[in-house]
Amino acid sequence: MSPALIGAAAASLAALSLSVVVAVVLAHLAEEGDLIRRIRTVMHPPAKGQPPAAASLAVSVASMFAHLGEALRGTRLVSPQDLAQLERAIAAAGFDPRRAASAFIGVKMVVLLGCPVAGYLLGLLITRTALAHLMVVAVALILGVFVPGFALRLLRRPYLKSLRKGLPDALDLMVVCGEAGLGLESAVNRVAREMAQSNASVAREFAVLSQELRMLPDRREALMRMGERTDLEGYRRLGSTLAQALRYGTPLTHALRVLAAEMRQERMVAMEEKAARLPALLVLPLILFIMPSLFIVLIGPSILQLMNNL
């Protein structure tokens, strides 16, 4: 193996280790921003002998990156459009958009500057030519640019999947609450409490919606903010449906029941589409693995017997 390939592989390992740091920091911020976890912490405070959470290493690292990100937020390196887009992406991943965005900016800046430096130092040790050294630094720079965003997308994927899966059940619970005579705020709060054990992601979004319905002067704005925060079509439709129901005075239970049925039908259609794609996806494994084995079993004995006769 050439020194350039060895350097590129080492730079890749360094970038992957930094991506693990990104995931740990963001996961810790998600736990810190979880409303249910905060409530449980207040209801069940830690014992006196336990060390405070602020003294842990994860909190110190997260605070360091958050302070660096706060310092970079007001500079020209981060435009308001990019910052708003980053906050929407982080909110869609289930994190506190304000604090996690600052920490993510700090982590991204450290990774962006640290990967080329690590690639340069690594190239001095393992490469012999200037071209190979430049290749190692270039690979490290590319990884430093793309690894933080890739780590954020990996963290978003399970959260968004959980939100899609739990929305029809949450709508059914809202229908039951509406038929029981509860108002919109009480129904949302009740759904957040009932979904806390079965689907924590949906419970978190409905808990945030419940708080915004109480604090914001216009309840329709809170409903629209839920769709923007999750960046999912189902939650946008839910927000617009509830906003129209509040505006025109239509019954909430009927609108929610129709919306839940439509979402379940869409989920069934999506599953049928995946099932319809299975034959096309199985063609390559069939050609590479199943057909050669079948030919060996069927034709192999005849070929061996023919070779022995000849």
Contacts in CASP RR format, 6 or more apart in sequence:
PFRMAT RR
TARGET T0000
AUTHOR 0000-0000-0000
METHOD contacts of the structure
MODEL  1
MSPALIGAAAASLAALSLSVVVAVVLAHLAEEGDLIRRIRTVMHPPAKGQ
PPAAASLAVSVASMFAHLGEALRGTRLVSPQDLAQLERAIAAAGFDPRRA
ASAFIGVKMVVLLGCPVAGYLLGLLITRTALAHLMVVAVALILGVFVPGF
ALRLLRRPYLKSLRKGLPDALDLMVVCGEAGLGLESAVNRVAREMAQSNA
SVAREFAVLSQELRMLPDRREALMRMGERTDLEGYRRLGSTLAQALRYGT
PLTHALRVLAAEMRQERMVAMEEKAARLPALLVLPLILFIMPSLFIVLIG
PSILQLMNNL
2 132 0 8 1.000
3 126 0 8 1.000
3 127 0 8 1.000
3 128 0 8 1.000
3 129 0 8 1.000
3 132 0 8 1.000
4 127 0 8 1.000
4 131 0 8 1.000
4 132 0 8 1.000
4 135 0 8 1.000
4 136 0 8 1.000
6 126 0 8 1.000
7 119 0 8 1.000
7 122 0 8 1.000
7 123 0 8 1.000
7 126 0 8 1.000
7 127 0 8 1.000
7 132 0 8 1.000
7 136 0 8 1.000
7 139 0 8 1.000
8 135 0 8 1.000
8 136 0 8 1.000
8 139 0 8 1.000
10 119 0 8 1.000
10 122 0 8 1.000
10 126 0 8 1.000
10 136 0 8 1.000
11 115 0 8 1.000
11 118 0 8 1.000
11 119 0 8 1.000
11 122 0 8 1.000
11 136 0 8 1.000
11 139 0 8 1.000
11 140 0 8 1.000
11 143 0 8 1.000
12 139 0 8 1.000
12 143 0 8 1.000
14 115 0 8 1.000
14 118 0 8 1.000
14 119 0 8 1.000
14 122 0 8 1.000
14 140 0 8 1.000
14 143 0 8 1.000
15 111 0 8 1.000
15 115 0 8 1.000
15 140 0 8 1.000
15 143 0 8 1.000
15 144 0 8 1.000
15 147 0 8 1.000
16 147 0 8 1.000
18 110 0 8 1.000
18 111 0 8 1.000
18 114 0 8 1.000
18 115 0 8 1.000
18 144 0 8 1.000
18 147 0 8 1.000
19 111 0 8 1.000
19 147 0 8 1.000
19 148 0 8 1.000
19 150 0 8 1.000
19 151 0 8 1.000
21 61 0 8 1.000
21 107 0 8 1.000
22 104 0 8 1.000
22 107 0 8 1.000
22 108 0 8 1.000
22 111 0 8 1.000
22 147 0 8 1.000
22 148 0 8 1.000
22 151 0 8 1.000
22 152 0 8 1.000
23 151 0 8 1.000
23 154 0 8 1.000
23 155 0 8 1.000
24 58 0 8 1.000
24 61 0 8 1.000
25 58 0 8 1.000
25 61 0 8 1.000
25 62 0 8 1.000
25 65 0 8 1.000
25 103 0 8 1.000
25 107 0 8 1.000
26 90 0 8 1.000
26 93 0 8 1.000
26 95 0 8 1.000
26 100 0 8 1.000
26 103 0 8 1.000
26 104 0 8 1.000
26 107 0 8 1.000
26 151 0 8 1.000
26 152 0 8 1.000
26 155 0 8 1.000
27 155 0 8 1.000
28 58 0 8 1.000
28 59 0 8 1.000
28 62 0 8 1.000
29 62 0 8 1.000
29 95 0 8 1.000
29 96 0 8 1.000
29 99 0 8 1.000
29 100 0 8 1.000
29 103 0 8 1.000
30 93 0 8 1.000
30 94 0 8 1.000
30 95 0 8 1.000
30 96 0 8 1.000
30 100 0 8 1.000
31 37 0 8 1.000
32 62 0 8 1.000
32 96 0 8 1.000
32 99 0 8 1.000
33 95 0 8 1.000
33 96 0 8 1.000
33 99 0 8 1.000
34 200 0 8 1.000
34 204 0 8 1.000
35 204 0 8 1.000
35 207 0 8 1.000
35 208 0 8 1.000
35 211 0 8 1.000
36 196 0 8 1.000
36 200 0 8 1.000
36 203 0 8 1.000
36 204 0 8 1.000
36 207 0 8 1.000
46 52 0 8 1.000
46 53 0 8 1.000
53 59 0 8 1.000
62 103 0 8 1.000
65 102 0 8 1.000
65 103 0 8 1.000
65 104 0 8 1.000
65 106 0 8 1.000
65 107 0 8 1.000
65 110 0 8 1.000
66 99 0 8 1.000
66 102 0 8 1.000
66 103 0 8 1.000
66 106 0 8 1.000
67 102 0 8 1.000
68 105 0 8 1.000
68 106 0 8 1.000
68 109 0 8 1.000
68 110 0 8 1.000
69 102 0 8 1.000
69 103 0 8 1.000
69 105 0 8 1.000
69 106 0 8 1.000
69 109 0 8 1.000
70 102 0 8 1.000
72 78 0 8 1.000
72 105 0 8 1.000
72 106 0 8 1.000
72 109 0 8 1.000
73 83 0 8 1.000
73 101 0 8 1.000
73 102 0 8 1.000
73 105 0 8 1.000
77 109 0 8 1.000
78 105 0 8 1.000
83 101 0 8 1.000
86 101 0 8 1.000
86 104 0 8 1.000
86 105 0 8 1.000
87 97 0 8 1.000
87 98 0 8 1.000
87 101 0 8 1.000
88 97 0 8 1.000
88 228 0 8 1.000
88 229 0 8 1.000
88 231 0 8 1.000
89 152 0 8 1.000
89 156 0 8 1.000
89 231 0 8 1.000
90 96 0 8 1.000
90 97 0 8 1.000
90 100 0 8 1.000
90 101 0 8 1.000
90 104 0 8 1.000
90 152 0 8 1.000
91 97 0 8 1.000
91 229 0 8 1.000
91 230 0 8 1.000
91 231 0 8 1.000
92 156 0 8 1.000
92 159 0 8 1.000
92 160 0 8 1.000
92 229 0 8 1.000
92 230 0 8 1.000
92 231 0 8 1.000
92 232 0 8 1.000
93 152 0 8 1.000
93 155 0 8 1.000
93 156 0 8 1.000
93 159 0 8 1.000
93 160 0 8 1.000
94 156 0 8 1.000
94 159 0 8 1.000
94 201 0 8 1.000
94 204 0 8 1.000
97 229 0 8 1.000
104 148 0 8 1.000
104 152 0 8 1.000
107 148 0 8 1.000
108 148 0 8 1.000
108 149 0 8 1.000
111 144 0 8 1.000
111 147 0 8 1.000
111 148 0 8 1.000
112 144 0 8 1.000
112 145 0 8 1.000
112 148 0 8 1.000
114 144 0 8 1.000
115 140 0 8 1.000
115 141 0 8 1.000
115 143 0 8 1.000
115 144 0 8 1.000
115 147 0 8 1.000
116 137 0 8 1.000
116 140 0 8 1.000
116 141 0 8 1.000
116 144 0 8 1.000
118 140 0 8 1.000
119 136 0 8 1.000
119 137 0 8 1.000
119 139 0 8 1.000
119 140 0 8 1.000
120 133 0 8 1.000
120 136 0 8 1.000
120 137 0 8 1.000
120 140 0 8 1.000
122 136 0 8 1.000
122 140 0 8 1.000
123 132 0 8 1.000
123 133 0 8 1.000
123 136 0 8 1.000
123 137 0 8 1.000
124 133 0 8 1.000
126 136 0 8 1.000
127 133 0 8 1.000
127 136 0 8 1.000
159 201 0 8 1.000
160 230 0 8 1.000
160 231 0 8 1.000
160 232 0 8 1.000
162 199 0 8 1.000
162 200 0 8 1.000
162 201 0 8 1.000
162 202 0 8 1.000
163 201 0 8 1.000
163 202 0 8 1.000
163 205 0 8 1.000
163 230 0 8 1.000
163 232 0 8 1.000
163 235 0 8 1.000
164 232 0 8 1.000
164 234 0 8 1.000
164 267 0 8 1.000
165 199 0 8 1.000
166 195 0 8 1.000
166 199 0 8 1.000
166 201 0 8 1.000
166 202 0 8 1.000
167 202 0 8 1.000
167 234 0 8 1.000
167 235 0 8 1.000
167 238 0 8 1.000
167 263 0 8 1.000
168 260 0 8 1.000
168 263 0 8 1.000
168 264 0 8 1.000
168 267 0 8 1.000
169 195 0 8 1.000
169 198 0 8 1.000
169 199 0 8 1.000
169 202 0 8 1.000
170 191 0 8 1.000
170 195 0 8 1.000
170 199 0 8 1.000
170 202 0 8 1.000
170 206 0 8 1.000
171 238 0 8 1.000
171 256 0 8 1.000
171 257 0 8 1.000
171 259 0 8 1.000
171 260 0 8 1.000
171 263 0 8 1.000
172 260 0 8 1.000
173 190 0 8 1.000
173 191 0 8 1.000
173 194 0 8 1.000
173 195 0 8 1.000
174 187 0 8 1.000
174 188 0 8 1.000
174 191 0 8 1.000
174 252 0 8 1.000
174 256 0 8 1.000
175 253 0 8 1.000
175 256 0 8 1.000
175 257 0 8 1.000
175 260 0 8 1.000
177 183 0 8 1.000
177 186 0 8 1.000
177 187 0 8 1.000
177 190 0 8 1.000
177 191 0 8 1.000
178 187 0 8 1.000
178 252 0 8 1.000
178 253 0 8 1.000
179 253 0 8 1.000
182 190 0 8 1.000
183 252 0 8 1.000
184 213 0 8 1.000
184 219 0 8 1.000
184 242 0 8 1.000
184 246 0 8 1.000
184 252 0 8 1.000
185 210 0 8 1.000
185 213 0 8 1.000
185 214 0 8 1.000
187 252 0 8 1.000
188 206 0 8 1.000
188 209 0 8 1.000
188 210 0 8 1.000
188 213 0 8 1.000
189 206 0 8 1.000
189 207 0 8 1.000
189 210 0 8 1.000
191 202 0 8 1.000
191 203 0 8 1.000
191 206 0 8 1.000
192 203 0 8 1.000
192 204 0 8 1.000
192 206 0 8 1.000
192 207 0 8 1.000
192 209 0 8 1.000
192 210 0 8 1.000
193 203 0 8 1.000
195 202 0 8 1.000
195 203 0 8 1.000
195 206 0 8 1.000
196 203 0 8 1.000
205 226 0 8 1.000
205 229 0 8 1.000
205 230 0 8 1.000
205 235 0 8 1.000
208 226 0 8 1.000
208 229 0 8 1.000
209 222 0 8 1.000
209 223 0 8 1.000
209 226 0 8 1.000
212 222 0 8 1.000
212 225 0 8 1.000
212 226 0 8 1.000
213 219 0 8 1.000
213 222 0 8 1.000
213 223 0 8 1.000
216 222 0 8 1.000
216 225 0 8 1.000
219 243 0 8 1.000
219 246 0 8 1.000
220 243 0 8 1.000
220 246 0 8 1.000
220 247 0 8 1.000
223 238 0 8 1.000
223 239 0 8 1.000
223 240 0 8 1.000
223 242 0 8 1.000
223 243 0 8 1.000
223 246 0 8 1.000
224 239 0 8 1.000
224 240 0 8 1.000
224 243 0 8 1.000
226 235 0 8 1.000
226 238 0 8 1.000
226 239 0 8 1.000
227 234 0 8 1.000
227 235 0 8 1.000
227 236 0 8 1.000
227 238 0 8 1.000
227 239 0 8 1.000
228 236 0 8 1.000
234 263 0 8 1.000
237 259 0 8 1.000
238 259 0 8 1.000
241 255 0 8 1.000
241 256 0 8 1.000
241 259 0 8 1.000
242 252 0 8 1.000
242 255 0 8 1.000
244 250 0 8 1.000
244 255 0 8 1.000
245 251 0 8 1.000
245 252 0 8 1.000
245 255 0 8 1.000
END
